[in-house]
């Protein structure tokens, strides 16, 4: 009987230790904004939902056509990441999002941008 009681006590202690960890991971993932949402809210104004930069603001600011297959083949994930993180002031003026998005969100946006290739 003592071994069953000891085993049960160990199980309860382990469960109590793991519950807060599971809850915190669940909260973290629910507060993580999706790349599609971030793109729609912040990027589509210039790049358009399809990535082709055919919006009036995109044309005015010379936004990059993110759907362009040649550009997609030539650009690295690191360069896309850096452009989102630090902004760009080469062809147009893209603001920096490093202070608004987490590193994970920017990595998710890089994957989203890759999905715009036509």
LINFEN-V602565 format. One record per residue. PHI is phi as a letter, one per 30 degrees, with the letter a starting at -180 (none if undefined). Layout:
# LINFEN-V602565
phi = {PHI & PHI}
This chain:
# LINFEN-V602565
phi = {none & d & d & d & d & d & d & d & d & d & d & d & d & d & d & d & d & d & e & d & d & d & d & d & d & d & d & d & d & d & d & d & d & d & d & d & d & d & d & d & d & c & c & d & e & c & d & i & d & c & i & d & h & c & d & d & d & d & d & d & c & h & d & d & d & d & d & d & d & d & d & e & d & d & d & c & e & d & d & d & e & d & d & d & d & c & i & b & b & c & d & b & b & c & d & d & c & d & c & c & c & d & d & d & d & d & d & d & d & e & d & d & d & e & d & d & e & c}
